[in-house]
Amino acid sequence: MTDASRTRRIFAAALGAGAIAAATLWFASGRPSGWLGAPRADVFHGRDVSDENWDADFALSDPSGRLLTLRDFRGKVVLLAFGYTHCPDVCPTTLAKFAQVRRLLGAGAQRVQALFVTVDPARDSPQLLGSYVPSFDPTFIGLRGSLSQTDAAVASFHATYQIIEQRGEIEVDHTASTYLIDASGKLRVIEPYDGTARELADDVLTLLHAG
């Protein structure tokens, strides 16, 4: 091997080692434990509704009876889903995904709040919500209201629900999407039900980095 060839090989190896070291430092700075994605400013896996100016909000009570609105969660990124405690599939799957998102975010999860709004307040008592929702994560909050409060909250998020009674059985159809609200209280992203926890966490992280 000539001296020139040896020099080129040493230079290439040094470049490769430097790139690996730089990448390691970048991932170590502010990335959640085990994270494989990267924050992408203003690019989301879900549907970006930032420019649609939806006046999304609610006035609903937590299990203790305290009336809350989005203003009470300013400074945090909010994950919000509509559902009901008797839901056999969509709702527990969504809440389990929220719990996984918190694990993926690591320390960043302290700046995230998950909310579960019942669309079946006749059956979902405060006591039931207070035991069911936090069973997925102690920080999760279940919210309920009167029929008019529920309808107003659903409408403001452009969601839908319908309660159907057939042969003595109650069925509830409802929007299965997740709504991401940024730290200023503005609805930013609508996430599909079939999105992964990794994708949802990635979009939450993008909002966290935005402040």
N, C-alpha and C positions, 0 to 999 in steps of 0.2 A: 504494500500500500504506500502510495506517495505521501509526502508531507502535506501536500495540498488537500488530498482526499481525507487524510486523518484530521486536518483542521476543520474541514466542512462537517465531518461526522460529529466532532466534539461540539461545534457551534450549534448544530441541529439538536443534539441531546440537551444542551443547555437551554435552548429555547423551549423545548418540550417540558423540561423540569420547571422552568419559570412559569409557563402557562398553567401547569398543574397546581403550583403553589398559589398563583393568583386566584385560580378558581376556588381553591380550598378556603382561602381567606374570605372571598366574596360570599360563599355559602355560609361560612361561620358567622358572618356579621349580620345579625338580625333575621336569620332564616330559622323557621321552626325546626325542631328536632326531627330528623328523618325526612325533611322536605326535599322534593325533587323538582318542583316547579320554580317559576320565577315571576315576580310581580310585573305586570304589564300595564303601564299607566293607561287608564281609560279604555282598556280592552277587556272584555268579560266573556266568560263562557255562556252566561245567561243573556237575556235580552236587556239591553241598555235602554232605560226609559227616562234618562236624566233630562232630556230636552222636551219631554212630553208634558211637563208641568202638572202632574197629577197632584191633587190636594189630598194626599193620602194621610189619614190620621184616624184616631179612635178615641172614645171616652168610655172605658170599660173598667171593671173592678177586678182586683186580684182576689185570691181566696180569703184574705183577711177583711175584704170589703173596702179597701182603699181604691179610690177612683184614680185611674192613670191615663195619661195620653202620651204621645211620642215625645213630648217635651221633657217628660220625666227621665228619658233615656239619652238625652243629649250627651255627647262625649263618647258614646259607644256605638259600634255597628250593631244593628238589630237584625236578627233573623226572625221573620214572622211567618207563621203558617196558620191556616184555618182548618178546623177539623172537629172531631168529637171523640169522647173517650171510649165509646162503644165501637169505634171504627176497627174493623178486623185486619186491615192491611196497610192502607196508605198512611194513616196517621202514626202508628207505631214505627213504621219504616222511616218516616220523615224525622221523628224525634230521635230515633237511634242514629240517623245520619247527622243530626245536629250535634249529638254527643261525640261522634267520631270527629267532626270538624273541630270541636274544642280540643280534642287530644292532638290533632294535627297542628293546631296553632300554637301549642305550648304556652309560653308565658303571655303571648298575644291574646289568649282567650279571656284574659281579665278585662279586655276592652270590648268584649262581645256579649250581647244579651239575646237569648232565645225566648220568643214569646209564642204561645199557642192559644189561639182565639177559638173558643167553641162556637159552633153554629147550631148547637143543640142545647141551649141553656135550660130548657124544660127538664131535661134528664141530667145534665152535667151540673150538679150542685157545686157550690164553693168547696165543700169538703172533698168531693170526688176529684175535682180539678187539683186541689191542694195535695192530694196523695198520688194521683196518676202522673201528672206532668213532671214533678221533681224526681219521680222514680227513674227517669232516664238520665237526669243530671240535677243535682241539688240546686243549681243556679237557675234552672228553667222556671218560667212563670206562666201559669195558666190564667187566662182572662175570660170574663163572661160579662154579659149585660142583659138588659131587657131586650125584647124582640126589636123594638125600634132602634136601640143602641147597636144591636148586632147587625141589623140591616144597613145602618148608616156606615158602620165600619167596613162591611163587605163591599158596599157600593163605592166607597172612597178608594178602595184598592182595585176596583174594576173586577172583582171576583164574583162568584155566584155560588148559591147553594139551594137545595130543594129538599124538603122533608116529605117523605111519602110513606103513608101507612097502608099496608096491604096484608089482609088476612091476619090482622092483629100484630103484625110485625112492622117495625119502623125502619125504613131505609133512608139514608142521608147521602145525597149526591152533593159534592162540593169541589171547588177548585183545589187542585193538589199542588199548585206551584208554591215556591218559597219566595218571599219578598225580602230584599236586602235594602235596609235604610242606612244611610251614612251617618257619621257622627254629628252632623248638623241637623238631623231629623228629616232629611229629604229621601224619598224613595228613589233608588238608583237602578236596581236590577231586579228582574223577575227570573227566577231559576226554574228550569223544568223539573218535574218530579223524578224523571229518570236520570238526572245528572248525578255524577258520582260525588262522594264526600270530598275527594281530592279537588275536583273542579269547584265545588262550592267554597272550600277553604281557600282556594286560589283567588276567587273573586272577593272574599272577605278580606284577605290579606291586601289586595289592591286598594280597597277602601280604607283599610287601616293605615297604609302608607300615605294615602292622600290626606290623612289628618281628619 
